[in-house]
Amino acid sequence: MYKNKVLVTGGLGFIGSHTVVALQQEGIEVVIIDNLSNSSIDVLGGIAQITGKTPEFENIDLREKEAVRKFFEKYPDIQDVIHFAASKAVGESVEKPLLYYENNISSLVYLLKELQKRKDSRIIFSSSCTVYGQADELPITEDAPVKKAESPYGNTKQIGEEIISDTCRINKQFKASSLRYFNPIGAHPSAQIGELPIGTPQNLVPFITQTAIGKRKELSVFGDDYPTPDGTAIRDYIHVMDLAEAHVKALKRLIDHKEKDNYEVFNLGTGKGNSVLEVIQTFEKATGVKLPYKITDRREGDITAAYADTTKANKELGWKASRSLEDALKSAWKWQKEVQKREEND
């Protein structure tokens, strides 16, 4: 059993909260840092409901260097960080690039500076398949070239990986993994936690569930003229619980000294692509709810298709996505109904 506490930054966010659940269910103690800019303190209660344990929580803005320093002084036994905290809306990053560079880069630098003071420390970085852009070959392996970012958000993920890689190069005691997510969807099967976008959803599945429940008039499908079988864009949709479990495996790999290099990169996806229309049809079939949608123009920065080659993660991490697209969409719908119920009771 791992005795030390693990810091999860952005631990009340969508992927962060599900990862906290997965860690606690493995008996790992967690401390969460979150500044609640894109999350809710209520998520803490959801985590406690599922696991029977409330993780320690610190409301800290990681852009404040002194606050980060004081946090590590307060928790001298923390050597491991899973770093989710970041702004993540592509469109907003185009409008407010400096906000994204400050929030996503400076926070990482301050964390790394503190971790470098500890003899044996590790970080798992929440990266993204956006680093590949429109890949030349599908499925995408970890060896695919990293392309010029389409947005400041995408660029912060590339820069973040480079910062960590450079740090590992000069400090061989320090270990890190960058996990490149494809498209996380779904919710915990208990419907105690899930994806809770503030304002208009930027991602397909919350837009689908909000349309299905009547919060949105109709779903916009951005473009039906892509060179794909049905003309809509293809993505690799992975259940958030599969993704959460991959973080536990990646952490154990670093703690158990099983890594091959002190800096590693893994793709996390299902290895299968689904088009936007396929997701809509699967949702309708899984829930029995008919979805009103309209075809609109393509979105700037959207690529045609992206899905992962997951061979490396399957082999090295001993991890494989096991839940289906239907499982994920059912759980997202169950969560949406729970959110609606809570809103009506407030």
Number of C-alpha atoms within 10 A of each C-alpha: 6 12 9 14 18 23 24 26 27 26 30 30 26 23 21 24 28 24 26 30 28 22 22 20 14 13 13 17 19 23 19 24 24 25 19 15 12 17 19 14 14 11 19 21 15 21 23 15 14 18 16 13 16 18 19 13 18 13 11 17 18 25 18 13 17 10 14 20 15 11 16 18 12 10 12 11 13 21 22 22 24 26 22 25 25 25 19 17 16 18 16 16 20 14 12 13 18 12 14 24 20 15 19 24 18 17 21 21 18 18 20 19 14 18 20 16 11 16 10 15 20 27 26 24 23 21 25 19 25 24 24 23 20 19 21 10 10 15 17 20 18 19 8 14 13 15 15 13 17 19 19 23 26 25 21 25 26 20 15 21 22 12 16 22 20 12 19 19 14 9 12 12 14 22 25 27 27 23 23 22 20 23 22 23 25 28 28 23 17 14 19 20 28 28 25 18 15 11 6 10 15 15 14 16 24 23 18 28 24 20 19 23 15 11 12 14 13 16 20 16 19 18 18 17 15 16 12 13 10 14 15 23 25 24 22 23 28 26 26 26 23 23 26 20 20 24 25 20 17 26 21 15 17 24 17 9 11 13 18 10 14 19 23 18 20 24 25 32 27 24 22 17 20 18 20 21 17 15 20 21 14 17 26 18 13 16 14 9 14 13 19 14 15 11 13 12 11 16 11 10 13 13 17 19 21 27 26 25 20 22 18 16 22 16 10 15 20 13 21 19 20 12 14 13 23 18 16 26 27 22 21 27 25 21 25 23 17 17 18 13 11 10 9 8 7 5
